[in-house]
Every structure is written in structure tokens, then in C-alpha cells.
């Protein structure tokens, strides 16, 4: 059975891996120009096909029959070629979004205002699901009656959903709105799944608002599509299993800790053990600066070095699936937390101060490390999700981190 994904420019897609976890059929990527779509849909030798932007509306006329959901929304993301050769079109994005919605706001939304950022294809699906659940839906566009210039009219919003690409890789850090404007918010959803935590979700987290990103939606809609391709139901538990699998693969492993705590040694060994790329923030900083760190300190002082370090960490934080060791003082700048946290699990490597290496570390060479530790200890605690002891042998530290990741 031949299945796949139809789009104009697909680049990297997680769909083949997701469908590979769901079933054993062939799943390929099909990049087609607009003038090739009709012939491909009508005559291509495929059995089941997912459709992504910009063709979700374009394929509708090429379907012989639509599901009630697809007809209502006016958008198709799943095609099935039936035994008689006719093409059936469905929309599993609706199921995907409803699964995501249920994670943070299960049950009826009657009487609740839902603000939906964007008016594109994803917005249409999201709005349809929310209206079905009884919400008072308000789409927000750049212009029109409800826009980004009059958000003050919607301070009573209970749910906010971002369907725009704002904050998506590689333009991490951009945020479509300031959540402080909405004191009644009960939940925030973002259909973007790279980074795992967009700037919007990071603000929701900081404000203590329940929130979720789009990876669960991506997996859920794929599971429903696979059921259509196969003609049989699959366990709902597959959604959680595959989402967790992808989350582990996509997340960075960020190592923080005192200078000389062994972050580089642990990072290299961990990356080799897991088959992941490894990046050392200080070495990446030196490459960008064209000079070693001691020379940067001599020419620009600690303030100049810290500014360069923040720029390097912002760049590294956009990666996925990497092991990244940081400089010991990165925690002294609060601004470094969000770039590292957006895609990563942050692990503190702890070593007793009398065992810390000093060589080649400008701030450690003549410093009172006990005093430095006392100052930085609460900062490491603020950044870290977990702490691992590195006073023993290297392999034990690596294995401890592996256990955490499981």
C-alpha cells in the first residue's frame, strides 16, 4: 500500500516517522507544483494521501466525495483512493485539534470566548471545532473588525489559540500577542510544534496558564488518517506514545553547571552514547568571535563576553535533538533561560568545588570557587529541570542522565 504527503515545499517532515510508527505501509513525500496537483490526485498510483499547505482547499474539487467534516470546513487534508478508483476527501485536522483542546479544556465551551489568531486554513478548522464545542469564536486578523489593534475589546477571553506561523522555527522568539492583556485566560494553545515551546507558550507557562503546543495535534491527525488508509481503528494510546517518542527525539539536552564541573566531557560522552550531535557553547562562541575566550575577556571584559554568550545560546537553543554544554556563567543572565528552555531539558552537572578544574577558565583561575558557588547555586537551581552528580566516574553520570531521559 502506497501512502504519503502532498505539498508544494515539504522540507523536513515528521509525517513519515509518525506513520511508520502507526503502520507498515510505504509513506513518501510528494512535492508537486500547482499545475501538477490535479493529475496527481486523479491518476497517481497512491492508496492514501495526506495533504498540507497550500493544497488543502485546492484538492477539494478533485474529490468525488467529501466527509461531513471536510465539506463543512471546506478543506481536505486526507485523501483515500477507493477500490472503484474514486477519491474520498476527509479532514483529520479537526480530530487532531480536538485532541489538543481536550488536553487543556475538556468538556463544553458554552459561553466562553475563544480568540483565534489568524484566518488561514488552520484557523478555519480550529474555529469550526470551537464552534461545535459551543465557544463564542473571535478570529483575529491583521485588518478587519477584530484585529491586533483592538485586542483590548477581548480582555474577557477564556481561550487563545495561535494558528499563525509567528514564533515558528527559524523565527523563534517572536510572540503574536502579550498574554497580560487577557486576565481571564484559562488556556493557551499553539498549533506550532517547532519549537516545542513557542514564545507564546513560554509566557503562558510563566503566567501559570495551562497550555499546549501542536505536536499532539500533528500525531492525532496522523493517527486518524492512518485509520482511513487502513480501514480499521487504531488504539488511541498510540497518540500519546508517539507524541512522547517525538518529544524525546526533538528535545535538546542542555548541560549547565559550575566551570570545571565536567559538562564538556559528559556532553561528548552522552552525545556519542545517544547518537546525537554535540555542541559546546564556548567553542561555538570562539568560532563566531574568531578569537579564544581569554582574548575576549582581555579586549571586551566580562560584559562583552556575556553578550556574545547570550547570542550564541540563542542560536543553539533553536536546534532540535542536540546535546549542548554551556559555559558555567550562562545562568548569570536570566535572558538565557528561555532560549535554552524552549526546546530543551536542562540538566545541572554538579561537582564538589574542591574538584572543579580551573585551567583555561578566566573567571575560575584566581577566584574563590566556594564564594562563586554560593552566588550561582540558586541560579543553577532556577534554570535546571534536573541535577546529576559528577563526582564519580563519567559513565555513571551519563547513565544517570539516560535514566532521566527515559
CORDA-V731627 format. One record per residue. N is the residue number from 0. RES is the residue in three letters. PHI is phi in whole degrees, -180 to 180 (999 if undefined). Layout:
# CORDA-V731627
N:RES:PHI + N:RES:PHI
This chain:
# CORDA-V731627
0:UNK:999 + 1:UNK:-105 + 2:UNK:-131 + 3:UNK:174 + 4:UNK:-125 + 5:UNK:-103 + 6:UNK:-163 + 7:UNK:-89 + 8:UNK:-133 + 9:UNK:-93 + 10:UNK:57 + 11:UNK:-83 + 12:UNK:-131 + 13:UNK:-86 + 14:UNK:-60 + 15:UNK:-58 + 16:UNK:-68 + 17:UNK:-62 + 18:UNK:-68 + 19:UNK:-64 + 20:UNK:-76 + 21:UNK:-84 + 22:UNK:-158 + 23:UNK:-111 + 24:UNK:-79 + 25:UNK:-73 + 26:UNK:-136 + 27:UNK:-119 + 28:UNK:-100 + 29:UNK:-121 + 30:UNK:-89 + 31:UNK:-129 + 32:UNK:-72 + 33:UNK:-52 + 34:UNK:-78 + 35:UNK:-102 + 36:UNK:-67 + 37:UNK:-60 + 38:UNK:-63 + 39:UNK:-64 + 40:UNK:-66 + 41:UNK:-77 + 42:UNK:-123 + 43:UNK:-60 + 44:UNK:-85 + 45:UNK:-110 + 46:UNK:-104 + 47:UNK:-134 + 48:UNK:-144 + 49:UNK:-90 + 50:UNK:-127 + 51:UNK:-122 + 52:UNK:-58 + 53:UNK:-105 + 54:UNK:-110 + 55:UNK:-65 + 56:UNK:-91 + 57:UNK:-63 + 58:UNK:-83 + 59:UNK:-55 + 60:UNK:-65 + 61:UNK:-92 + 62:UNK:-94 + 63:UNK:-81 + 64:UNK:-152 + 65:UNK:-119 + 66:UNK:-70 + 67:UNK:-60 + 68:UNK:-64 + 69:UNK:-64 + 70:UNK:-67 + 71:UNK:-66 + 72:UNK:-81 + 73:UNK:79 + 74:UNK:-146 + 75:UNK:-125 + 76:UNK:-123 + 77:UNK:-140 + 78:UNK:-118 + 79:UNK:-131 + 80:UNK:-90 + 81:UNK:-82 + 82:UNK:-60 + 83:UNK:-84 + 84:UNK:91 + 85:UNK:-75 + 86:UNK:-110 + 87:UNK:-105 + 88:UNK:-112 + 89:UNK:-135 + 90:UNK:-129 + 91:UNK:-92 + 92:UNK:-61 + 93:UNK:-62 + 94:UNK:-63 + 95:UNK:-61 + 96:UNK:-69 + 97:UNK:-63 + 98:UNK:-63 + 99:UNK:-65 + 100:UNK:-61 + 101:UNK:-64 + 102:UNK:-68 + 103:UNK:-117 + 104:UNK:-141 + 105:UNK:-71 + 106:UNK:90 + 107:UNK:-70 + 108:UNK:-113 + 109:UNK:-54 + 110:UNK:82 + 111:UNK:-93 + 112:UNK:-85 + 113:UNK:-121 + 114:UNK:-94 + 115:UNK:-115 + 116:UNK:-82 + 117:UNK:106 + 118:UNK:-132 + 119:UNK:-81 + 120:UNK:-61 + 121:UNK:-64 + 122:UNK:-63 + 123:UNK:-60 + 124:UNK:-66 + 125:UNK:-60 + 126:UNK:-62 + 127:UNK:-63 + 128:UNK:-65 + 129:UNK:-65 + 130:UNK:-66 + 131:UNK:-61 + 132:UNK:-85 + 133:UNK:94 + 134:UNK:-77 + 135:UNK:-88 + 136:UNK:-92 + 137:UNK:-126 + 138:UNK:-73 + 139:UNK:-113 + 140:UNK:-123 + 141:UNK:-67 + 142:UNK:-137 + 143:UNK:110 + 144:UNK:-61 + 145:UNK:-113 + 146:UNK:-139 + 147:UNK:-70 + 148:UNK:-88 + 149:UNK:-128 + 150:UNK:-63 + 151:UNK:-63 + 152:UNK:-77 + 153:UNK:-126 + 154:UNK:-70 + 155:UNK:-90 + 156:UNK:-63 + 157:UNK:-93 + 158:UNK:-133 + 159:UNK:-124 + 160:UNK:-125 + 161:UNK:-95 + 162:UNK:-113 + 163:UNK:-92 + 164:UNK:-84 + 165:UNK:-63 + 166:UNK:92 + 167:UNK:-80 + 168:UNK:-54 + 169:UNK:-95 + 170:UNK:-95 + 171:UNK:-59 + 172:UNK:97 + 173:UNK:-78 + 174:UNK:-128 + 175:UNK:-70 + 176:UNK:-147 + 177:UNK:-100 + 178:UNK:-67 + 179:UNK:-61 + 180:UNK:-68 + 181:UNK:-124 + 182:UNK:-67 + 183:UNK:-95 + 184:UNK:-59 + 185:UNK:-108 + 186:UNK:-165 + 187:UNK:-133 + 188:UNK:-124 + 189:UNK:-135 + 190:UNK:-74 + 191:UNK:-68 + 192:UNK:-121 + 193:UNK:-137 + 194:UNK:-76 + 195:UNK:-62 + 196:UNK:-121 + 197:UNK:-70 + 198:UNK:-59 + 199:UNK:-64 + 200:UNK:-71 + 201:UNK:-64 + 202:UNK:-69 + 203:UNK:-60 + 204:UNK:-61 + 205:UNK:-63 + 206:UNK:-88 + 207:UNK:76 + 208:UNK:-96 + 209:UNK:-54 + 210:UNK:-155 + 211:UNK:-160 + 212:UNK:-97 + 213:UNK:-86 + 214:UNK:-63 + 215:UNK:-61 + 216:UNK:-62 + 217:UNK:-60 + 218:UNK:-70 + 219:UNK:-64 + 220:UNK:-67 + 221:UNK:-66 + 222:UNK:-63 + 223:UNK:-66 + 224:UNK:-62 + 225:UNK:-61 + 226:UNK:-63 + 227:UNK:-67 + 228:UNK:-62 + 229:UNK:-84 + 230:UNK:74 + 231:UNK:-154 + 232:UNK:-79 + 233:UNK:-117 + 234:UNK:-61 + 235:UNK:-62 + 236:UNK:-63 + 237:UNK:-62 + 238:UNK:-62 + 239:UNK:-66 + 240:UNK:-63 + 241:UNK:-72 + 242:UNK:-60 + 243:UNK:-64 + 244:UNK:-61 + 245:UNK:-66 + 246:UNK:-59 + 247:UNK:-65 + 248:UNK:-69 + 249:UNK:-82 + 250:UNK:-73 + 251:UNK:-78 + 252:UNK:-108 + 253:UNK:-102 + 254:UNK:-106 + 255:UNK:-123 + 256:UNK:151 + 257:UNK:-60 + 258:UNK:-57 + 259:UNK:83 + 260:UNK:-79 + 261:UNK:98 + 262:UNK:-62 + 263:UNK:-67 + 264:UNK:-63 + 265:UNK:-64 + 266:UNK:-61 + 267:UNK:-64 + 268:UNK:-66 + 269:UNK:-66 + 270:UNK:-62 + 271:UNK:-66 + 272:UNK:-64 + 273:UNK:-94 + 274:UNK:70 + 275:UNK:-111 + 276:UNK:-71 + 277:UNK:-119 + 278:UNK:-133 + 279:UNK:-107 + 280:UNK:-56 + 281:UNK:-64 + 282:UNK:-70 + 283:UNK:-66 + 284:UNK:-64 + 285:UNK:-63 + 286:UNK:-60 + 287:UNK:-66 + 288:UNK:-81 + 289:UNK:74 + 290:UNK:-159 + 291:UNK:-72 + 292:UNK:-59 + 293:UNK:-57 + 294:UNK:-69 + 295:UNK:-64 + 296:UNK:-61 + 297:UNK:-66 + 298:UNK:-85 + 299:UNK:-118 + 300:UNK:73 + 301:UNK:-64 + 302:UNK:-63 + 303:UNK:-65 + 304:UNK:-63 + 305:UNK:-63 + 306:UNK:-64 + 307:UNK:-66 + 308:UNK:-63 + 309:UNK:-62 + 310:UNK:-64 + 311:UNK:-65 + 312:UNK:-67 + 313:UNK:-62 + 314:UNK:-70 + 315:UNK:-65 + 316:UNK:-65 + 317:UNK:-79 + 318:UNK:-68 + 319:UNK:-129 + 320:UNK:73 + 321:UNK:-106 + 322:UNK:-102 + 323:UNK:-130 + 324:UNK:-99 + 325:UNK:-109 + 326:UNK:-73 + 327:UNK:-61 + 328:UNK:-99 + 329:UNK:-62 + 330:UNK:-75 + 331:UNK:-75 + 332:UNK:-117 + 333:UNK:-59 + 334:UNK:-62 + 335:UNK:-80 + 336:UNK:-67 + 337:UNK:-63 + 338:UNK:-60 + 339:UNK:-78 + 340:UNK:-77 + 341:UNK:-59 + 342:UNK:-128 + 343:UNK:-131 + 344:UNK:-99 + 345:UNK:-103 + 346:UNK:-118 + 347:UNK:-87 + 348:UNK:-96 + 349:UNK:-108 + 350:UNK:-137 + 351:UNK:-58 + 352:UNK:-59 + 353:UNK:-70 + 354:UNK:-102 + 355:UNK:-71 + 356:UNK:-76 + 357:UNK:-114 + 358:UNK:-61 + 359:UNK:77 + 360:UNK:-120 + 361:UNK:-54 + 362:UNK:-82 + 363:UNK:-91 + 364:UNK:-54 + 365:UNK:-121 + 366:UNK:-86 + 367:UNK:-85 + 368:UNK:-66 + 369:UNK:-66 + 370:UNK:-69 + 371:UNK:-61 + 372:UNK:-62 + 373:UNK:-61 + 374:UNK:-74 + 375:UNK:-89 + 376:UNK:-51 + 377:UNK:-67 + 378:UNK:-72 + 379:UNK:-62 + 380:UNK:-63 + 381:UNK:-66 + 382:UNK:-80 + 383:UNK:-79 + 384:UNK:-86 + 385:UNK:-145 + 386:UNK:-125 + 387:UNK:-126 + 388:UNK:-78 + 389:UNK:-129 + 390:UNK:-92 + 391:UNK:-103 + 392:UNK:-87 + 393:UNK:-57 + 394:UNK:-62 + 395:UNK:-67 + 396:UNK:-66 + 397:UNK:-61 + 398:UNK:-65 + 399:UNK:-64 + 400:UNK:-68 + 401:UNK:-58 + 402:UNK:-64 + 403:UNK:-61 + 404:UNK:-66 + 405:UNK:-73
